[in-house]
Structure formats: structure tokens, C-alpha cells
């Protein structure tokens, strides 16, 4: 079962608390502010900063 719309409404980036959106055909959640993409594994969002990837075009965060 994919991530529910209700869950998407309350999930935020753990780093900067910005909303996240589904990307990569539902396999990740992206924060548009810091450009981190959090993986979704077995339909469970993994909202850990150390598990996220940062898109190459992202500006330096800090």
C-alpha cells in the first residue's frame, strides 16, 4: 500500500521542517527546501537525515 494522503499531509523534513512530496514514482519523499530525498521502504517512509540522499543540483546546506 502506498503512503496515504493523510500521512503525506503531516510528514515534514526532519532537518528544516518543510513539507515533503512524493518523487521517484512513489519511492521517495523530497524536501524542496533542502533537496533531501528520504527513501520509502516497504511502504514506510524512512525519515532519517542519515538515510536521505541529496540531489546533485542542490545548493550547499548549512
BELUR-V41359 format. One record per run of one state. SS is the DSSP state (H for helix, E for strand, - for the rest). FROM is the first residue (numbers start at 1). TO is the last residue. If there is no record, write none. Layout:
SS/FROM/TO
SS/FROM/TO
This chain:
-/1/4
H/5/10
-/11/11
E/12/12
-/13/18
E/19/23
H/24/26
-/27/27
E/28/31
-/32/35
E/36/41
-/42/43
E/44/45
-/46/48
H/49/51
-/52/52
E/53/54
-/55/62
